[in-house]
Amino acid sequence: MPGCAVFSCKNYNRKTKGSDLIYHTFPKDDSVCKQWIHACRRKDKINIKNATVCSVHFLPEDYERDLKAELLNIKPKKMLNISAVPSLHLDIDSRPNKLNIEASSSHQPESPQITVSDRQTRQINRDSRKRGLERLKTLSPKKKKFDVGTITDSTSDSERHLKALLDKLEKDIKQMQTEMNKLKLKNKSLTLALSRRSKHIQQLENRINVKVKERVSIVLRKIFTENQIKNLLVTKKKPKWTREDISRALTLRSISRKCYIYLRQSVGIPLPSLSILRLWVSNSFKCRPGILSDVLFMMQTQCKNLTKNELLCILSFDEMNVDARVCYDQDEDKVYGPHSQAQVVMVRALCSNWKQPIFLILTLQ
């Protein structure tokens, strides 16, 4: 741990920790370093690379004056002059312990004069600090403006230079503030113009999207249903299949199962799954004796894509053999049978190859 190299001094870092006492390293100048070694009055050799001398052995005049710290009312940095040499408390009989200076002063006849000089220097430092604070208040923009009449003959050149710098900085700050206000107004106007442009662009995009959807829907209505067109344009929501969609899908499925799967999975045409078709046929599609309304609805949707010649058709009557077992209809809670034959009314095309039963009735032989 660093300690004072003076022979009669017992101060070291751990002992004086928390006090204002500091330790100065030996100077690099050879002549001044020899004076320091002589002032330490040690018989053994001093390692000047690691040795230090505490601030008890220096006069206040040995330190450089920190004008900046005095003006700003902060703790000044203790910087020794280049030619400073230890001169206090160097006697062998004296004890320069800072914690017990009053006890050691009784053994030295010259200590009262040193104490008086220290008080005078402290008083001078206080007065100079007060004057610096008063000048700093006059220079502050929040306080009164600086008056040229307050400059006295005792004002040093460095203080005048600092005041000139402060005046220049104040002018620069005012100029920068005006420029900043102009830039803020410009930025505000630009943000408003940008928001207006963005709203106008958004409105144009919405109009374009609406027109594109209308054109696309007009083209796709010849092939797809409204629900399928919505699913093609907006693919986020799951479609709710209508009766028309399922009837068209059943027509396509009746042609080819592989073709239906290819169009749905590979091509991407919106079609109900095969499980949905099976559920609809088993639950919703009714094929009971009488007029087959579901079949007529499917024919209605399918005939929209046929030509006039393909729509030419006739009614034909036919007889079919059926299973003679008894059947129970759970939905209607009704028993059918035993029947052996079914009388069927069919619609047959004249100019194309299609037929469809529209009426049936069950009879016995």
C-alpha positions as CSV (number, residue, x, y, z in Angstrom):
1,M,0.0,0.0,0.0
2,P,1.4,3.6,-0.7
3,G,2.8,5.5,2.2
4,C,4.6,8.8,2.6
5,A,8.4,8.6,2.0
6,V,9.3,11.4,4.4
7,F,11.3,10.0,7.3
8,S,9.3,11.6,10.1
9,C,5.8,11.0,8.5
10,K,3.7,8.0,9.5
11,N,0.8,8.5,7.0
12,Y,-0.2,5.7,4.7
13,N,-3.2,5.0,2.4
14,R,-5.1,2.7,4.8
15,K,-4.8,5.1,7.7
16,T,-5.9,8.3,5.9
17,K,-8.6,6.7,3.8
18,G,-11.7,8.9,3.6
19,S,-9.8,12.2,4.3
20,D,-8.7,14.9,1.9
21,L,-5.1,13.7,2.1
22,I,-3.5,12.7,-1.2
23,Y,-0.2,11.2,-2.2
24,H,2.1,12.7,-4.9
25,T,4.6,10.7,-6.9
26,F,8.1,11.9,-7.4
27,P,8.7,14.3,-10.4
28,K,10.4,13.2,-13.5
29,D,12.7,16.2,-13.6
30,D,16.1,15.1,-12.1
31,S,16.9,18.4,-10.3
32,V,13.5,18.6,-8.6
33,C,13.6,14.9,-7.8
34,K,16.9,15.3,-6.0
35,Q,15.4,18.1,-3.9
36,W,12.5,15.8,-3.0
37,I,14.9,13.0,-2.0
38,H,16.9,15.5,0.1
39,A,13.6,16.7,1.8
40,C,12.6,13.2,2.7
41,R,15.8,13.0,4.9
42,R,16.1,9.2,4.7
43,K,19.3,7.4,5.1
44,D,18.2,4.4,3.0
45,K,17.7,4.4,-0.8
46,I,14.3,5.6,-2.1
47,N,12.7,3.8,-5.0
48,I,11.3,6.9,-6.8
49,K,9.2,4.7,-9.2
50,N,6.9,3.6,-6.3
51,A,7.5,6.2,-3.6
52,T,5.1,8.9,-2.8
53,V,4.9,12.1,-0.6
54,C,1.6,13.1,1.1
55,S,0.1,16.5,0.7
56,V,0.8,17.5,4.4
57,H,4.3,18.5,3.4
58,F,3.3,21.0,0.7
59,L,2.3,24.6,1.0
60,P,-1.0,25.9,-0.7
61,E,1.2,28.0,-3.0
62,D,2.8,24.7,-4.3
63,Y,-0.5,23.8,-6.0
64,E,-1.8,25.2,-9.3
65,R,-5.0,27.3,-9.1
66,D,-8.0,25.6,-10.7
67,L,-10.1,28.5,-12.0
68,K,-12.6,26.3,-13.7
69,A,-13.5,24.5,-10.4
70,E,-13.7,27.8,-8.5
71,L,-16.1,29.3,-11.1
72,L,-18.3,26.2,-11.1
73,N,-18.1,25.7,-7.3
74,I,-16.8,22.2,-7.5
75,K,-14.0,20.5,-5.7
76,P,-10.6,21.6,-7.3
77,K,-8.0,19.1,-8.5
78,K,-4.8,19.2,-6.5
79,M,-2.1,19.6,-9.2
80,L,1.4,20.4,-8.0
81,N,3.6,23.0,-9.7
82,I,6.5,21.7,-11.7
83,S,9.0,23.3,-9.2
84,A,7.1,22.3,-6.0
85,V,9.2,20.8,-3.3
86,P,8.1,19.4,0.1
87,S,8.7,22.0,2.8
88,L,6.4,21.4,5.8
89,H,6.7,18.9,8.7
90,L,10.1,17.6,7.6
91,D,11.8,17.6,11.1
92,I,12.6,14.3,12.6
93,D,11.0,15.2,15.9
94,S,7.7,16.3,14.4
95,R,4.9,14.0,13.7
96,P,3.1,15.0,10.5
97,N,0.1,12.7,11.2
98,K,-2.8,14.7,9.9
99,L,-5.2,13.1,12.4
100,N,-3.1,14.4,15.3
101,I,-1.5,17.7,14.2
102,E,-2.8,19.6,17.2
103,A,-1.0,17.3,19.6
104,S,2.3,17.5,17.7
105,S,2.1,21.3,17.4
106,S,3.1,21.8,21.1
107,H,6.6,20.3,20.4
108,Q,7.4,22.7,17.5
109,P,7.8,26.5,18.1
110,E,7.2,27.4,14.5
111,S,3.8,25.6,14.1
112,P,1.6,28.6,15.2
113,Q,3.0,30.7,12.3
114,I,2.2,27.9,9.9
115,T,-1.3,27.5,11.2
116,V,-1.9,31.2,10.8
117,S,-0.7,31.1,7.2
118,D,-2.9,28.2,6.5
119,R,-5.9,30.1,7.8
120,Q,-5.0,33.1,5.7
121,T,-4.7,30.9,2.5
122,R,-8.0,29.2,3.3
123,Q,-9.7,32.6,3.7
124,I,-8.2,33.8,0.4
125,N,-9.5,30.7,-1.3
126,R,-13.0,31.2,0.1
127,D,-13.1,34.8,-1.0
128,S,-11.9,34.0,-4.5
129,R,-14.6,31.2,-4.7
130,K,-17.3,33.6,-3.7
131,R,-16.2,36.1,-6.3
132,G,-16.2,33.4,-8.9
133,L,-19.7,32.3,-8.0
134,E,-21.0,35.9,-8.2
135,R,-19.5,36.3,-11.7
136,L,-20.9,32.9,-12.8
137,K,-24.4,33.9,-11.7
138,T,-24.1,37.1,-13.8
139,L,-23.1,35.0,-16.8
140,S,-25.9,32.4,-16.4
141,P,-28.7,32.8,-19.0
142,K,-31.3,32.1,-16.3
143,K,-30.0,35.0,-14.2
144,K,-29.3,38.6,-15.0
145,K,-27.3,39.3,-18.2
146,F,-23.6,40.1,-17.9
147,D,-22.9,43.8,-17.3
148,V,-19.6,45.2,-18.6
149,G,-19.4,47.6,-15.6
150,T,-19.0,44.7,-13.2
151,I,-15.5,44.0,-14.7
152,T,-12.9,45.4,-12.3
153,D,-9.2,45.9,-12.8
154,S,-8.5,42.8,-10.7
155,T,-10.2,40.5,-13.3
156,S,-7.6,38.3,-14.9
157,D,-7.2,37.7,-18.6
158,S,-8.3,34.1,-18.2
159,E,-11.6,35.1,-16.7
160,R,-12.2,37.7,-19.5
161,H,-11.5,35.0,-22.0
162,L,-14.0,32.6,-20.3
163,K,-16.6,35.3,-20.4
164,A,-16.1,35.9,-24.0
165,L,-16.4,32.2,-24.7
166,L,-19.6,32.1,-22.7
167,D,-21.1,35.0,-24.7
168,K,-20.2,33.2,-27.9
169,L,-21.7,30.0,-26.7
170,E,-24.9,31.8,-25.7
171,K,-25.2,33.3,-29.2
172,D,-24.6,29.9,-30.8
173,I,-27.2,28.3,-28.6
174,K,-29.8,30.9,-29.5
175,Q,-29.0,30.5,-33.2
176,M,-29.3,26.7,-32.9
177,Q,-32.6,27.0,-31.1
178,T,-34.1,29.1,-33.8
179,E,-32.9,26.7,-36.5
180,M,-34.3,23.8,-34.4
181,N,-37.7,25.5,-34.2
182,K,-37.7,26.0,-38.0
183,L,-36.8,22.4,-38.5
184,K,-39.6,21.3,-36.2
185,L,-42.2,23.3,-38.1
186,K,-40.9,21.9,-41.4
187,N,-41.0,18.3,-40.0
188,K,-44.6,18.8,-38.8
189,S,-45.7,20.1,-42.2
190,L,-43.9,17.2,-43.9
191,T,-45.5,14.6,-41.6
192,L,-49.0,16.1,-42.3
193,A,-48.3,16.0,-46.1
194,L,-47.1,12.4,-45.8
195,S,-50.2,11.3,-43.8
196,R,-52.4,12.9,-46.5
197,R,-50.6,11.2,-49.3
198,S,-50.7,7.8,-47.5
199,K,-54.5,8.1,-47.0
200,H,-55.0,9.1,-50.6
201,I,-52.8,6.1,-51.7
202,Q,-54.8,3.8,-49.4
203,Q,-58.1,5.0,-50.9
204,L,-56.8,4.4,-54.4
205,E,-55.7,0.9,-53.5
206,N,-59.1,0.1,-52.1
207,R,-60.8,1.4,-55.2
208,I,-58.5,-0.6,-57.4
209,N,-59.0,-3.8,-55.3
210,V,-62.8,-3.4,-55.5
211,K,-62.7,-2.9,-59.3
212,V,-60.4,-5.9,-59.8
213,K,-62.6,-8.1,-57.6
214,E,-65.7,-7.1,-59.6
215,R,-64.0,-7.9,-62.9
216,V,-62.7,-11.2,-61.6
217,S,-66.0,-12.2,-60.2
218,I,-67.8,-11.4,-63.5
219,V,-65.3,-13.6,-65.4
220,L,-65.4,-16.5,-62.8
221,R,-69.2,-16.6,-62.5
222,K,-69.4,-18.6,-65.6
223,I,-67.5,-21.4,-64.0
224,F,-67.7,-21.1,-60.2
225,T,-70.3,-20.2,-57.6
226,E,-70.3,-17.1,-55.5
227,N,-68.9,-19.0,-52.5
228,Q,-66.1,-20.4,-54.6
229,I,-65.2,-17.0,-56.0
230,K,-65.0,-15.5,-52.4
231,N,-62.8,-18.4,-51.4
232,L,-60.5,-17.8,-54.4
233,L,-60.2,-14.1,-53.6
234,V,-59.9,-14.4,-49.8
235,T,-58.2,-17.6,-48.7
236,K,-58.0,-16.9,-45.0
237,K,-61.5,-18.1,-43.9
238,K,-62.8,-21.6,-44.2
239,P,-65.7,-21.6,-46.7
240,K,-69.3,-22.5,-45.7
241,W,-70.5,-24.7,-48.5
242,T,-74.1,-24.2,-49.8
243,R,-76.5,-26.6,-51.4
244,E,-75.5,-25.4,-54.9
245,D,-71.8,-25.9,-54.2
246,I,-72.3,-29.4,-53.0
247,S,-74.7,-30.3,-55.9
248,R,-72.1,-29.1,-58.5
249,A,-69.3,-30.9,-56.6
250,L,-71.4,-34.2,-56.6
251,T,-71.9,-33.8,-60.4
252,L,-68.1,-33.5,-60.9
253,R,-67.5,-36.4,-58.5
254,S,-69.9,-38.6,-60.4
255,I,-67.7,-38.2,-63.5
256,S,-64.4,-39.2,-62.0
257,R,-63.1,-39.5,-58.4
258,K,-59.4,-39.1,-59.5
259,C,-60.2,-36.0,-61.5
260,Y,-62.1,-34.5,-58.5
261,I,-59.1,-35.1,-56.2
262,Y,-56.6,-33.7,-58.8
263,L,-58.7,-30.5,-59.3
264,R,-59.1,-30.0,-55.5
265,Q,-55.6,-30.7,-54.3
266,S,-53.2,-30.1,-57.2
267,V,-55.0,-27.3,-59.2
268,G,-56.4,-25.6,-56.1
269,I,-60.0,-25.2,-57.2
270,P,-62.1,-24.7,-54.1
271,L,-64.2,-27.8,-53.7
272,P,-65.7,-29.6,-50.7
273,S,-63.9,-32.6,-49.4
274,L,-65.1,-36.1,-50.2
275,S,-66.1,-36.6,-46.5
276,I,-68.4,-33.6,-46.7
277,L,-70.0,-34.9,-49.9
278,R,-70.6,-38.3,-48.2
279,L,-72.1,-36.6,-45.1
280,W,-74.4,-34.5,-47.2
281,V,-75.6,-37.4,-49.3
282,S,-76.2,-39.6,-46.2
283,N,-77.9,-36.8,-44.2
284,S,-79.4,-34.2,-46.5
285,F,-80.0,-35.8,-49.9
286,K,-83.5,-37.3,-49.8
287,C,-84.5,-40.1,-52.2
288,R,-87.9,-41.1,-50.9
289,P,-91.0,-42.1,-52.9
290,G,-92.6,-39.2,-54.7
291,I,-91.1,-36.2,-56.5
292,L,-87.3,-36.0,-56.0
293,S,-86.8,-32.4,-55.2
294,D,-83.1,-32.6,-54.5
295,V,-82.6,-34.2,-57.9
296,L,-84.6,-31.4,-59.6
297,F,-82.4,-28.8,-57.8
298,M,-79.2,-30.5,-59.1
299,M,-80.7,-30.6,-62.6
300,Q,-81.5,-26.8,-62.3
301,T,-77.9,-26.0,-61.4
302,Q,-76.5,-28.3,-64.0
303,C,-78.7,-27.1,-66.9
304,K,-77.4,-23.5,-66.6
305,N,-74.3,-24.6,-68.5
306,L,-76.2,-26.4,-71.3
307,T,-77.1,-25.1,-74.7
308,K,-80.6,-24.9,-76.1
309,N,-80.2,-28.2,-78.1
310,E,-78.9,-30.0,-75.1
311,L,-81.9,-28.8,-73.1
312,L,-84.4,-30.5,-75.4
313,C,-85.8,-33.5,-73.4
314,I,-88.8,-35.8,-73.0
315,L,-90.5,-37.6,-70.1
316,S,-90.3,-41.5,-70.1
317,F,-91.8,-44.0,-67.8
318,D,-90.0,-47.1,-66.7
319,E,-90.3,-50.0,-64.3
320,M,-87.5,-51.4,-62.1
321,N,-87.1,-54.4,-59.8
322,V,-86.1,-53.6,-56.2
323,D,-85.1,-55.5,-53.1
324,A,-88.2,-56.9,-51.4
325,R,-86.8,-56.6,-47.9
326,V,-88.4,-54.2,-45.3
327,C,-86.5,-50.9,-44.7
328,Y,-86.8,-48.5,-41.8
329,D,-86.4,-44.7,-42.3
330,Q,-85.0,-43.4,-39.0
331,D,-85.6,-39.7,-39.9
332,E,-89.3,-40.1,-40.7
333,D,-89.8,-43.0,-38.3
334,K,-91.5,-45.0,-41.1
335,V,-91.2,-48.5,-42.5
336,Y,-91.0,-49.1,-46.3
337,G,-91.8,-52.5,-47.8
338,P,-92.1,-55.2,-48.7
339,H,-92.0,-53.9,-52.3
340,S,-90.9,-55.7,-55.4
341,Q,-91.0,-53.0,-58.2
342,A,-90.5,-49.3,-58.5
343,Q,-92.4,-47.1,-61.1
344,V,-89.9,-44.4,-62.3
345,V,-90.5,-41.2,-64.3
346,M,-87.3,-40.1,-66.1
347,V,-86.2,-37.1,-68.1
348,R,-84.2,-38.0,-71.2
349,A,-82.3,-35.6,-73.5
350,L,-83.0,-35.8,-77.3
351,C,-79.8,-34.2,-78.6
352,S,-77.4,-35.2,-75.9
353,N,-76.6,-38.2,-73.7
354,W,-78.1,-37.6,-70.3
355,K,-81.1,-38.8,-68.3
356,Q,-82.3,-38.3,-64.7
357,P,-85.1,-39.8,-62.6
358,I,-87.4,-37.2,-61.1
359,F,-90.3,-39.3,-59.6
360,L,-90.6,-42.8,-58.2
361,I,-93.2,-45.0,-56.4
362,L,-92.9,-48.4,-54.9
363,T,-95.4,-51.2,-55.7
364,L,-96.0,-54.8,-55.3
365,Q,-96.0,-57.2,-58.4
